Amino acid sequence: MSAQTRAAAGPAPVGVGRQILAGVLFLVAVALIAFLGSLATMPNTEGWYAEATKAPWSPPNSVFGPVWSVLYVLIALAGWLIWRAGYRVGGPNAARRTLALYVVQLVLNGLWTPVFFAGYPLIGDIAWWIALAIILALIISVIWLAVAAVKWSQAAMWIMIPYLLWLMFATSLNLAIIVLN
């Protein structure tokens, strides 16, 4: 097959080994975000957060771990689907701009927890406001990512919906902490 014929046929399929490696890397990235978040959360859920007045619709603390675990797996899957759809042998990933949005939302996701939980003992109420700004930026980035993901994977776009809904719920909890305390 000539180079022109290969180029006309589109990118070569992704090898199984490379797909598995990419999937593992996406899982590791979101697991790292989850782990770092837990370092900020654990010491504070029994501290100031236990004493804070929360929204009446705030679920028990035991709900957050399982929900976020499922969401993180879905977030990793969405990233992998986008990566896989944009994969090109020997060249840059065609979905690199969408993957950049993916990284932005991961960074914002990773920032919210330490700012909200660990920030309060350090800088007080202002941490909740900063966390609110972060989660609002995160919502915008997830919407932007979902819109951009459609080009690469409709499944990845749909995966963003439960994540987005949970973020909106979490935003209401963040706002309630500000208003009620």
C-alpha positions as CSV (number, residue, x, y, z in Angstrom):
1,M,0.0,0.0,0.0
2,S,1.4,3.4,-1.0
3,A,1.7,6.3,1.4
4,Q,-1.1,8.1,-0.5
5,T,-3.4,5.1,-0.3
6,R,-2.7,4.8,3.5
7,A,-3.4,8.6,4.0
8,A,-6.6,8.3,2.0
9,A,-7.7,5.4,4.2
10,G,-7.4,7.5,7.3
11,P,-5.4,6.8,10.5
12,A,-4.3,3.3,11.2
13,P,-6.3,1.5,13.9
14,V,-4.9,1.7,17.4
15,G,-3.0,-1.4,18.5
16,V,-4.5,-3.2,21.5
17,G,-1.4,-2.8,23.6
18,R,-1.4,0.9,23.0
19,Q,-5.1,1.2,23.8
20,I,-4.6,-0.7,27.1
21,L,-1.6,1.5,28.0
22,A,-3.6,4.7,27.2
23,G,-6.6,3.4,29.2
24,V,-4.4,2.7,32.2
25,L,-2.8,6.1,32.0
26,F,-6.2,7.8,31.9
27,L,-7.2,5.7,35.0
28,V,-4.0,6.6,36.8
29,A,-4.5,10.3,36.1
30,V,-8.0,10.3,37.6
31,A,-6.9,8.1,40.4
32,L,-4.1,10.5,41.2
33,I,-6.7,13.4,41.3
34,A,-8.9,11.3,43.6
35,F,-6.0,10.3,45.9
36,L,-4.8,13.9,46.2
37,G,-8.3,15.1,46.9
38,S,-8.7,12.5,49.6
39,L,-5.5,13.8,51.3
40,A,-7.3,17.2,51.6
41,T,-10.7,15.8,52.5
42,M,-10.0,13.1,55.1
43,P,-8.5,15.3,57.9
44,N,-11.3,17.9,57.5
45,T,-14.4,15.8,57.2
46,E,-14.1,15.1,60.9
47,G,-13.0,18.6,61.7
48,W,-14.6,21.8,60.5
49,Y,-16.8,20.1,57.9
50,A,-18.5,17.9,60.5
51,E,-19.4,21.1,62.5
52,A,-20.5,23.2,59.5
53,T,-24.1,23.8,58.8
54,K,-24.9,22.0,55.5
55,A,-27.7,22.1,53.0
56,P,-30.7,20.0,54.0
57,W,-30.2,18.1,50.7
58,S,-26.6,17.2,51.6
59,P,-26.1,13.5,51.5
60,P,-24.2,11.6,54.1
61,N,-20.4,11.6,53.7
62,S,-20.5,7.9,52.8
63,V,-22.2,8.8,49.5
64,F,-19.4,10.9,48.1
65,G,-16.7,8.2,47.8
66,P,-18.8,5.7,45.7
67,V,-20.3,8.5,43.5
68,W,-16.9,10.0,42.8
69,S,-15.3,6.6,42.2
70,V,-17.9,5.9,39.5
71,L,-17.5,9.3,38.0
72,Y,-13.7,9.1,37.9
73,V,-13.9,5.8,36.0
74,L,-16.3,7.4,33.6
75,I,-14.1,10.5,33.2
76,A,-11.1,8.2,32.4
77,L,-13.2,6.3,29.9
78,A,-14.3,9.6,28.2
79,G,-10.7,10.7,27.9
80,W,-9.7,7.4,26.5
81,L,-12.5,7.4,24.0
82,I,-11.5,10.9,22.8
83,W,-7.8,9.9,22.6
84,R,-8.7,6.7,20.7
85,A,-10.8,8.5,18.2
86,G,-8.1,11.1,17.5
87,Y,-5.2,8.6,17.4
88,R,-2.9,8.8,14.5
89,V,0.1,6.5,13.9
90,G,3.3,8.5,13.7
91,G,1.7,11.9,14.2
92,P,0.0,14.1,16.8
93,N,-3.3,13.0,18.1
94,A,-6.0,14.7,16.0
95,A,-8.1,15.3,19.1
96,R,-5.3,17.1,21.0
97,R,-7.3,20.3,21.4
98,T,-10.2,18.3,22.9
99,L,-7.7,16.4,25.1
100,A,-6.3,19.8,26.3
101,L,-9.8,20.6,27.5
102,Y,-9.9,17.3,29.2
103,V,-6.7,18.2,31.0
104,V,-8.1,21.6,32.0
105,Q,-11.2,20.0,33.6
106,L,-8.9,17.5,35.4
107,V,-6.8,20.3,36.8
108,L,-9.9,22.2,38.0
109,N,-11.3,19.0,39.4
110,G,-8.1,18.4,41.3
111,L,-8.0,22.0,42.6
112,W,-11.5,22.2,44.1
113,T,-11.2,19.6,46.9
114,P,-8.0,20.9,48.5
115,V,-9.2,24.5,48.2
116,F,-12.6,23.8,49.7
117,F,-11.6,21.3,52.4
118,A,-7.9,22.2,53.3
119,G,-8.2,25.8,52.4
120,Y,-10.8,26.7,55.0
121,P,-8.5,26.0,58.1
122,L,-5.7,28.0,56.4
123,I,-7.5,31.1,55.0
124,G,-11.1,30.9,56.3
125,D,-14.3,31.6,54.5
126,I,-12.6,33.0,51.4
127,A,-11.5,29.4,50.6
128,W,-15.2,28.5,50.0
129,W,-15.6,31.4,47.6
130,I,-12.4,30.4,45.7
131,A,-13.7,26.8,45.6
132,L,-17.0,28.1,44.3
133,A,-15.2,30.0,41.5
134,I,-13.2,26.9,40.7
135,I,-16.3,24.6,40.5
136,L,-18.1,27.1,38.3
137,A,-15.0,27.2,36.0
138,L,-15.0,23.4,36.1
139,I,-18.7,23.2,35.1
140,I,-17.9,25.5,32.1
141,S,-14.9,23.4,31.1
142,V,-17.0,20.2,31.3
143,I,-19.7,21.7,29.1
144,W,-17.0,22.9,26.7
145,L,-15.4,19.4,26.8
146,A,-18.7,17.7,26.2
147,V,-19.4,19.9,23.1
148,A,-15.9,19.3,21.8
149,A,-16.1,15.6,22.4
150,V,-19.1,15.1,20.1
151,K,-16.7,15.4,17.1
152,W,-14.7,12.4,18.5
153,S,-17.0,10.3,20.5
154,Q,-20.7,10.7,21.2
155,A,-20.3,8.2,24.1
156,A,-17.6,10.5,25.7
157,M,-20.1,13.4,25.4
158,W,-22.8,11.4,27.1
159,I,-20.4,10.3,29.8
160,M,-19.9,14.0,30.7
161,I,-23.7,14.4,31.5
162,P,-23.7,12.6,34.9
163,Y,-20.4,14.3,35.8
164,L,-21.9,17.7,34.9
165,L,-25.1,16.9,36.9
166,W,-23.1,15.9,40.0
167,L,-20.9,19.0,39.7
168,M,-24.1,21.2,39.6
169,F,-25.3,19.4,42.8
170,A,-21.8,19.8,44.4
171,T,-22.0,23.5,43.5
172,S,-25.3,23.8,45.4
173,L,-23.6,22.2,48.4
174,N,-20.6,24.6,48.1
175,L,-22.9,27.5,47.9
176,A,-25.0,26.3,50.9
177,I,-21.9,26.1,53.0
178,I,-21.2,29.8,52.2
179,V,-24.7,30.9,52.8
180,L,-25.4,28.9,56.0
181,N,-22.1,29.5,57.7
